[in-house]
Amino acid sequence: MTKTIARPLRVALLDDHPMIRTAFDICINAEPDMMLVKAFGSSQQLFTELPDLQLDVLVLDFLLGEKELDGLALIKQLRNHYPRLNILISSAMESPAVVKMVLNAGVKGFIGKSQDMNEMIQAIRQVGQGRNWLSRDMAYEVEDLYVIHEELRNPLTGNHQKGTLYEKVKLLSPREVEVIRCFLNGMSVSQIAVKFKRSRKTVSGQKQSALRKLGLRSDSELFKYSNDLLSRS
């Protein structure tokens, strides 16, 4: 009896770093059950070529360059045009708040860039089969975040605004998270406004709202805690 060989998982990547694309190419094509269909360097290239591709998994970098469509806006556009596409987010923003946001937007999984390639391979296999995937530690953190958000809806639980900076970060809205991450990565309010197609006044207001929620009074205080915020926001 002839044994049927399963078709390899067809994988594509969007990441604006050439070295990451090269390393990803080498690692994926070393797996007998996977093949890299395409490694994209820009969201524009992705949308140009994606209609002609058959994919099982699309791995997306969450944060791209200033002029690139990325983050939640990119996920929503992909979900609108390709609702059956299995999306795995890869990001250095290893934050429960960001993970909760992208899961709610319809992606299948999230993997932090601090994880090794073996973890990435495992994530791709799970997502390629239509399953959700998070690392065990991240799954616990996201579950805790859902619990905190439920408590905040209950007026009997007290004021969580007075908690640690980590707890306060969880109170930011998805748009406030995106504004703060871009600002801490060196973008001006005007550049962020262009990137997300919002008015400068709107972005400035979202930044100030985030500062109030974090209990911070100035940009200098924001940058003082940048390492913690970039890992938690």
C-alpha positions in Angstrom: 0.0 0.0 0.0 1.4 3.4 -1.0 1.6 5.9 1.8 0.2 9.3 0.9 2.6 12.2 1.6 0.9 15.2 3.1 1.2 18.5 1.2 3.6 20.9 3.0 2.2 23.9 4.7 2.4 27.0 2.5 3.8 29.9 4.5 4.4 33.5 3.7 6.1 36.2 5.8 5.8 40.0 6.0 8.8 41.6 7.7 10.7 44.8 6.7 14.0 43.5 8.0 16.0 41.7 5.2 18.0 39.6 7.7 14.9 38.3 9.3 13.4 37.4 5.9 16.6 35.5 5.0 16.8 33.6 8.3 13.1 32.7 8.1 13.6 31.4 4.5 16.4 29.1 5.6 14.6 27.8 8.7 11.2 27.2 7.0 12.6 25.5 4.0 14.6 23.2 6.3 11.3 21.7 7.5 10.1 18.9 5.4 6.4 19.7 6.1 6.7 23.4 5.2 7.5 25.6 2.2 8.1 29.4 2.1 5.9 30.7 -0.7 7.0 34.3 -0.3 8.8 36.7 2.1 7.4 40.2 1.7 9.3 43.4 2.7 6.3 45.8 2.5 2.6 45.7 3.0 2.1 47.2 -0.5 4.0 44.2 -2.0 1.9 41.9 0.1 -1.4 43.2 -1.1 -0.2 43.3 -4.7 0.8 39.6 -4.8 -1.4 38.0 -2.2 -4.4 37.5 -4.5 -2.3 35.1 -6.7 -1.0 33.0 -3.7 -2.4 30.0 -2.0 -1.4 30.1 1.7 -2.0 28.1 4.8 -0.3 30.7 7.1 0.7 34.3 6.9 3.2 35.5 9.5 3.0 39.2 10.0 5.4 41.6 11.8 3.1 43.8 13.9 5.3 47.0 13.6 6.6 48.0 10.2 8.2 51.3 8.9 6.7 54.8 9.1 5.0 54.7 5.7 3.7 51.2 6.0 0.3 49.9 6.8 0.8 47.8 9.9 -0.6 46.9 13.3 -4.4 46.6 13.8 -5.2 48.5 10.6 -3.3 45.9 8.5 -4.9 43.0 10.3 -8.4 44.4 9.8 -7.8 45.0 6.1 -6.5 41.4 5.6 -9.5 40.0 7.5 -11.9 42.0 5.4 -10.4 40.7 2.1 -9.2 37.3 3.2 -11.4 36.1 6.1 -10.2 32.5 5.9 -6.5 33.3 5.9 -4.7 32.0 9.0 -2.7 34.9 10.4 0.2 34.5 13.0 1.5 37.7 14.5 5.2 38.0 15.2 6.4 41.0 17.2 8.9 42.4 19.7 5.9 44.0 21.4 5.4 41.0 23.7 2.5 42.5 25.6 -0.7 40.9 26.9 -2.6 44.1 25.8 -1.3 43.9 22.2 -1.9 40.1 22.1 -5.5 40.5 23.4 -6.1 43.2 20.8 -4.9 41.2 17.8 -6.7 38.0 18.9 -9.9 40.0 19.1 -9.2 41.3 15.6 -9.3 37.7 14.3 -5.7 36.4 14.1 -5.0 32.8 15.0 -1.9 33.3 17.1 1.0 35.5 18.4 4.7 34.7 18.9 7.2 37.1 20.4 10.5 37.8 18.7 12.3 36.8 21.8 11.2 33.2 21.2 13.5 30.8 19.4 12.8 29.4 15.9 11.6 26.0 17.2 8.8 27.8 18.9 8.0 29.7 15.7 7.8 26.3 13.8 5.5 24.9 16.4 3.2 28.0 16.1 3.1 27.8 12.3 2.1 24.1 12.4 -0.7 24.9 14.8 -2.0 27.9 13.0 -1.7 26.2 9.7 -4.2 23.6 10.9 -6.6 26.4 11.8 -5.9 26.2 15.6 -5.2 29.1 17.9 -1.7 29.4 19.3 0.0 31.2 22.2 3.0 30.3 24.3 2.0 28.9 27.7 3.3 32.0 29.6 1.5 34.4 27.2 -1.7 32.4 27.5 -1.6 32.8 31.3 -0.9 36.6 31.0 -3.7 37.1 28.5 -6.1 35.2 30.7 -5.2 37.4 33.6 -5.8 40.5 31.4 -9.3 39.3 30.5 -10.0 38.9 34.3 -8.8 42.4 35.1 -10.9 43.9 32.3 -14.0 42.1 33.7 -13.2 43.5 37.2 -12.9 47.0 35.8 -16.5 46.8 34.6 -17.6 46.0 38.2 -17.8 49.2 40.3 -17.4 47.1 43.5 -13.9 46.1 42.7 -12.3 49.4 43.5 -10.0 51.8 41.6 -7.3 49.9 39.6 -5.9 53.2 38.2 -3.8 53.3 41.4 -2.0 50.1 40.7 1.4 49.5 39.2 2.5 50.9 35.8 2.0 47.4 34.4 -1.7 47.4 35.5 -2.2 50.9 34.2 -0.9 49.9 30.7 -3.7 47.4 30.5 -6.2 50.2 30.7 -5.1 51.8 27.4 -7.3 51.5 24.4 -6.0 49.7 21.2 -5.5 53.1 19.5 -3.7 54.5 22.5 -1.4 51.5 22.6 -0.5 52.0 18.9 0.2 55.8 19.4 2.4 55.1 22.4 4.4 52.3 20.8 5.0 54.5 17.7 6.0 57.5 19.8 8.4 55.5 21.9 9.9 54.1 18.7 10.9 57.6 17.7 7.9 58.8 15.6 6.5 62.3 16.0 2.8 63.0 16.5 2.6 64.3 12.9 4.3 61.1 11.6 1.9 58.9 13.6 -1.1 60.9 12.2 0.1 60.3 8.7 0.8 56.6 9.4 -2.7 55.9 10.7 -4.6 58.5 8.6 -5.8 60.4 11.6 -5.7 64.1 12.3 -2.7 65.4 14.3 -5.2 66.7 16.9 -6.7 63.2 17.3 -3.3 61.5 17.7 -2.2 64.2 20.2 -5.4 63.7 22.2 -4.9 59.9 22.3 -1.3 60.4 23.5 -2.4 62.7 26.2 -5.2 60.3 27.2 -2.7 57.5 27.5 -0.4 59.7 29.6 -3.2 60.4 32.0 -4.1 56.7 32.3 -0.5 55.8 33.0 -0.2 58.5 35.7 2.6 60.3 33.7 2.9 64.1 33.4 5.4 64.6 30.5 7.2 63.0 27.6 10.4 62.8 29.7 8.5 60.6 32.2 7.1 58.5 29.4 10.6 57.8 28.0 11.9 57.1 31.5 9.7 54.1 31.6 10.0 53.2 27.9 11.6 49.8 28.4 8.8 48.6 30.6 6.1 50.2 28.4 7.5 48.7 25.1 7.4 45.3 26.7 4.0 45.7 28.3 2.0 48.1 26.2 
